[in-house]
Amino acid sequence: MSKVFCYLITALTAIVAACDAPQPTTSVAAEAPTERSDKAETSVTADMSLDELLTEHQEYERIQLKRMPSGHLQMQVSLNGVSGNFILDTGAGATILEEKKKSAFHLTSRKSNKVVTGTGGGAMGMQLSVGNKMKIGELEIKNSPIYLVSLDHVNKVFMDMKLEEVDGIIGADILSAKRGVIDYTNLVLYLRK
């Protein structure tokens, strides 16, 4: 195994461990893990996959993504018990739902003082919805604020490309709150439970 990969695993383990103190101590060993009956006592090793490190040792939920022909990363999200087509956008500061889908997803909202700017630079008003139940994979997120905004400009481009419209966008607010890790190679999103 290359030294660079070992250093990368060591650095990733240190970063993840530092993010959530206190936490069980883990160590990086050059040899294979020894067999133990208690999974919590198993040490982190350099030959461990990112998936194993996060799901078995750091309490992350694994969410499979799909790459759209547009390059966007897509996932299914349940919002108030209704399944929807969402894209992951690390540059979006907040999680957004297409305002026309408000009743379909059983949301109530109030006018927000915030405005949103898209890639075109125009500012748009938005509404805020709180008290919703979101489920991404098996991970339930309660009371996460959701902003309602027109996604006409996004969906027009998708329709022109003969792609399915999106219901919403999972933004950096969820990624930050759940310490998101994106594995672009394997199209997997990891969110902390």
VEXNUBA-435268 format. One record per residue (C-alpha): residue number from 1; residue in one letter; x, y negated, z. Coordinates in Angstrom, 2 decimals, decimal comma, padded with zeros to 5 digits. Layout:
REM residues N
NODE   nr  rest        u        v        w
NODE  NUM     A        X        Y        Z
...
This chain:
REM residues 193
NODE   nr  rest        u        v        w
NODE    1     M   000,00   000,00   000,00
NODE    2     S   001,40  -003,42  -000,88
NODE    3     K   002,63  -005,78   001,83
NODE    4     V   000,45  -008,55   000,37
NODE    5     F  -002,70  -006,46   000,85
NODE    6     C  -001,65  -005,59   004,43
NODE    7     Y  -001,09  -009,29   005,19
NODE    8     L  -004,45  -010,15   003,63
NODE    9     I  -006,28  -007,60   005,82
NODE   10     T  -004,37  -008,87   008,87
NODE   11     A  -005,28  -012,49   008,11
NODE   12     L  -008,93  -011,66   007,38
NODE   13     T  -009,21  -009,69   010,61
NODE   14     A  -007,73  -012,56   012,60
NODE   15     I  -010,06  -015,12   011,00
NODE   16     V  -013,19  -013,03   011,53
NODE   17     A  -012,19  -012,20   015,11
NODE   18     A  -011,49  -015,86   015,93
NODE   19     C  -014,88  -016,93   014,63
NODE   20     D  -016,84  -015,07   017,25
NODE   21     A  -015,02  -014,98   020,59
NODE   22     P  -015,38  -013,12   022,88
NODE   23     Q  -015,08  -009,99   020,83
NODE   24     P  -013,57  -006,54   021,23
NODE   25     T  -009,87  -006,63   020,52
NODE   26     T  -008,88  -005,08   017,23
NODE   27     S  -005,43  -004,23   016,00
NODE   28     V  -004,00  -003,66   012,58
NODE   29     A  -002,09  -000,40   012,25
NODE   30     A  -000,04   000,85   009,32
NODE   31     E  -001,13   004,46   009,76
NODE   32     A  -004,55   006,07   009,34
NODE   33     P  -007,03   005,63   012,20
NODE   34     T  -007,08   008,34   014,82
NODE   35     E  -010,29   010,27   015,36
NODE   36     R  -012,33   008,95   018,26
NODE   37     S  -015,84   009,58   019,38
NODE   38     D  -016,56   005,90   020,07
NODE   39     K  -016,64   003,83   016,87
NODE   40     A  -016,17   000,58   018,86
NODE   41     E  -012,72   001,79   019,97
NODE   42     T  -011,51   002,59   016,45
NODE   43     S  -008,76   000,20   015,40
NODE   44     V  -008,86  -001,79   012,21
NODE   45     T  -006,34  -000,47   009,70
NODE   46     A  -004,67  -001,93   006,65
NODE   47     D  -006,23   000,68   004,35
NODE   48     M  -009,76  -000,18   005,48
NODE   49     S  -012,12  -001,64   002,86
NODE   50     L  -013,67  -005,07   003,29
NODE   51     D  -017,08  -003,38   003,46
NODE   52     E  -015,99  -001,07   006,27
NODE   53     L  -014,28  -003,89   008,17
NODE   54     L  -017,34  -006,14   008,09
NODE   55     T  -020,19  -003,64   008,42
NODE   56     E  -018,63  -001,24   010,90
NODE   57     H  -016,38  -003,52   012,95
NODE   58     Q  -017,81  -007,03   012,70
NODE   59     E  -021,61  -006,48   012,68
NODE   60     Y  -022,35  -007,82   009,20
NODE   61     E  -025,32  -006,94   007,00
NODE   62     R  -024,46  -005,91   003,42
NODE   63     I  -026,65  -007,49   000,70
NODE   64     Q  -026,22  -006,40  -002,90
NODE   65     L  -026,20  -009,23  -005,44
NODE   66     K  -026,83  -009,17  -009,17
NODE   67     R  -024,95  -011,35  -011,65
NODE   68     M  -027,35  -013,02  -014,07
NODE   69     P  -026,28  -013,66  -017,69
NODE   70     S  -026,11  -017,35  -016,66
NODE   71     G  -023,38  -016,44  -014,15
NODE   72     H  -025,56  -017,11  -011,10
NODE   73     L  -025,72  -014,59  -008,28
NODE   74     Q  -029,26  -013,36  -007,69
NODE   75     M  -030,87  -011,55  -004,76
NODE   76     Q  -034,29  -010,57  -003,54
NODE   77     V  -035,45  -012,38  -000,41
NODE   78     S  -038,63  -011,86   001,58
NODE   79     L  -040,12  -015,11   002,84
NODE   80     N  -043,12  -014,79   005,15
NODE   81     G  -043,62  -011,25   003,86
NODE   82     V  -043,56  -012,23   000,16
NODE   83     S  -040,69  -011,01  -002,02
NODE   84     G  -039,00  -013,63  -004,16
NODE   85     N  -036,22  -014,09  -006,67
NODE   86     F  -033,49  -016,32  -005,18
NODE   87     I  -030,07  -017,40  -006,34
NODE   88     L  -027,07  -017,90  -004,09
NODE   89     D  -025,58  -021,39  -004,36
NODE   90     T  -022,60  -022,17  -002,15
NODE   91     G  -022,79  -025,81  -003,25
NODE   92     A  -026,39  -026,28  -002,11
NODE   93     G  -026,40  -027,77   001,37
NODE   94     A  -029,79  -026,30   002,25
NODE   95     T  -032,05  -023,38   001,42
NODE   96     I  -034,69  -024,43  -001,09
NODE   97     L  -037,99  -023,07  -002,34
NODE   98     E  -039,63  -024,20  -005,58
NODE   99     E  -042,35  -026,59  -004,37
NODE  100     K  -044,95  -025,01  -006,67
NODE  101     K  -044,51  -021,71  -004,77
NODE  102     K  -045,44  -023,22  -001,39
NODE  103     S  -048,85  -021,52  -001,08
NODE  104     A  -047,66  -018,21  -002,59
NODE  105     F  -045,06  -017,94   000,20
NODE  106     H  -047,48  -019,17   002,92
NODE  107     L  -045,49  -022,28   003,85
NODE  108     T  -046,68  -025,41   005,59
NODE  109     S  -044,57  -028,52   005,23
NODE  110     R  -044,17  -032,17   006,00
NODE  111     K  -042,44  -034,94   004,10
NODE  112     S  -038,72  -035,10   004,76
NODE  113     N  -036,63  -038,27   004,90
NODE  114     K  -033,87  -036,46   003,04
NODE  115     V  -033,44  -036,64  -000,71
NODE  116     V  -031,75  -034,14  -002,94
NODE  117     T  -029,58  -034,82  -005,96
NODE  118     G  -029,10  -032,27  -008,68
NODE  119     T  -026,42  -031,91  -011,29
NODE  120     G  -028,13  -034,64  -013,30
NODE  121     G  -027,55  -037,09  -010,46
NODE  122     G  -031,20  -038,11  -010,02
NODE  123     A  -032,53  -038,25  -006,46
NODE  124     M  -035,74  -036,38  -005,65
NODE  125     G  -037,86  -036,41  -002,52
NODE  126     M  -038,49  -033,18  -000,71
NODE  127     Q  -040,61  -031,60   001,97
NODE  128     L  -039,45  -029,62   004,99
NODE  129     S  -040,95  -026,35   006,17
NODE  130     V  -040,07  -024,78   009,54
NODE  131     G  -041,21  -021,73   011,48
NODE  132     N  -040,82  -019,30   008,59
NODE  133     K  -039,59  -015,71   008,65
NODE  134     M  -036,97  -014,86   006,04
NODE  135     K  -035,57  -011,40   005,39
NODE  136     I  -032,40  -010,92   003,34
NODE  137     G  -031,63  -007,23   003,03
NODE  138     E  -032,37  -005,89   006,51
NODE  139     L  -031,34  -009,16   008,19
NODE  140     E  -034,22  -011,21   009,61
NODE  141     I  -033,75  -014,95   009,95
NODE  142     K  -036,36  -016,79   011,97
NODE  143     N  -037,08  -020,52   012,01
NODE  144     S  -034,56  -021,42   009,33
NODE  145     P  -035,53  -024,74   007,75
NODE  146     I  -036,57  -024,50   004,11
NODE  147     Y  -036,82  -027,50   001,84
NODE  148     L  -039,40  -027,63  -000,93
NODE  149     V  -038,10  -029,20  -004,12
NODE  150     S  -038,99  -029,01  -007,79
NODE  151     L  -036,75  -026,48  -009,53
NODE  152     D  -038,24  -027,25  -012,95
NODE  153     H  -034,85  -028,28  -014,34
NODE  154     V  -033,28  -024,98  -013,21
NODE  155     N  -036,16  -022,80  -014,39
NODE  156     K  -036,33  -024,57  -017,76
NODE  157     V  -032,73  -023,58  -018,43
NODE  158     F  -033,45  -020,01  -017,30
NODE  159     M  -036,54  -019,80  -019,52
NODE  160     D  -034,55  -021,14  -022,49
NODE  161     M  -032,07  -018,31  -021,84
NODE  162     K  -034,98  -015,84  -021,61
NODE  163     L  -034,21  -015,21  -017,92
NODE  164     E  -036,56  -014,74  -015,00
NODE  165     E  -037,48  -017,92  -013,13
NODE  166     V  -036,15  -018,36  -009,61
NODE  167     D  -038,34  -018,97  -006,60
NODE  168     G  -035,61  -020,52  -004,53
NODE  169     I  -031,99  -021,02  -003,60
NODE  170     I  -030,10  -019,64  -000,62
NODE  171     G  -027,74  -022,44   000,36
NODE  172     A  -024,71  -023,12   002,51
NODE  173     D  -026,89  -023,56   005,61
NODE  174     I  -027,60  -019,81   005,72
NODE  175     L  -024,04  -018,95   004,68
NODE  176     S  -022,61  -021,11   007,46
NODE  177     A  -025,05  -020,04   010,18
NODE  178     K  -024,55  -016,35   009,36
NODE  179     R  -020,81  -016,65   008,60
NODE  180     G  -021,28  -015,49   005,04
NODE  181     V  -018,60  -013,62   003,14
NODE  182     I  -018,97  -013,13  -000,62
NODE  183     D  -017,23  -010,23  -002,35
NODE  184     Y  -017,37  -011,44  -005,97
NODE  185     T  -015,67  -008,32  -007,34
NODE  186     N  -018,34  -005,97  -005,98
NODE  187     L  -021,20  -008,53  -006,01
NODE  188     V  -021,91  -008,19  -002,30
NODE  189     L  -022,92  -010,84   000,23
NODE  190     Y  -022,18  -010,14   003,89
NODE  191     L  -024,12  -012,02   006,56
NODE  192     R  -023,49  -011,76   010,30
NODE  193     K  -026,30  -010,03   012,21
